[in-house]
Amino acid sequence: MPHIVFFALLLAAFELAAGSLMLGKGRYVTIGLAASVLFNLFLVQLGLGFPELPRSGRDFLLNRASTLLFALLQLPLFWVHFDKTFPQFMRARLG
């Protein structure tokens, strides 16, 4: 892949931004979750690590099913109200 270092740095910046948004509260968490779900759906389209397999049911199970499951498991979080940031939540739980 040409320019893989640039692509990897861009991907790392995107993941850091999405993760940082999810540590916030309110609408920022929703934006971060949307970015995370879209990213995982993009990964489902790409597949993971066995490109030599033809498009088949086995290819889906080995390369794409776990990522699709993770994206689907994130969907109920869109109906949760995040009134505290993650650090505030942890302080309330531990203190």
WORAQUI-V640674 format. One line per field, one symbol per residue. ss: DSSP state (H for helix, E for strand, - for the rest). psi: psi as a letter, one per 40 degrees, with the letter a starting at -180 (. if undefined). burial: I if it has 24 or more other ideal C-beta (glycine too) atoms within 12 Angstrom, else O. A space follows every 10 residues. Layout:
# WORAQUI-V640674
ss: ???
psi: ???
burial: ???
This chain:
# WORAQUI-V640674
ss: ---HHHHHHH HHHHHHHHHH HH----HHHH HHHHHHHHHH HHHHHH---- ------HHHH HHHHHHHHHH HHHHHHHHH- -----HHHHH HHHH-
psi: hifddddddd dddddddddd deeaibdddd dddddddddd ddddddiceg eehihidddd dddddddddd ddddddeeei hgeiiddddd dddd.
burial: OOOOOOOOOO OOOOOOOIOO IIOIOOOOII OIIOIIIOII OOIOOOIOOO OOOOOOOOOO OOIIOOIIOO IOOIOOOOOO OIOOOOOOOO OOOOO
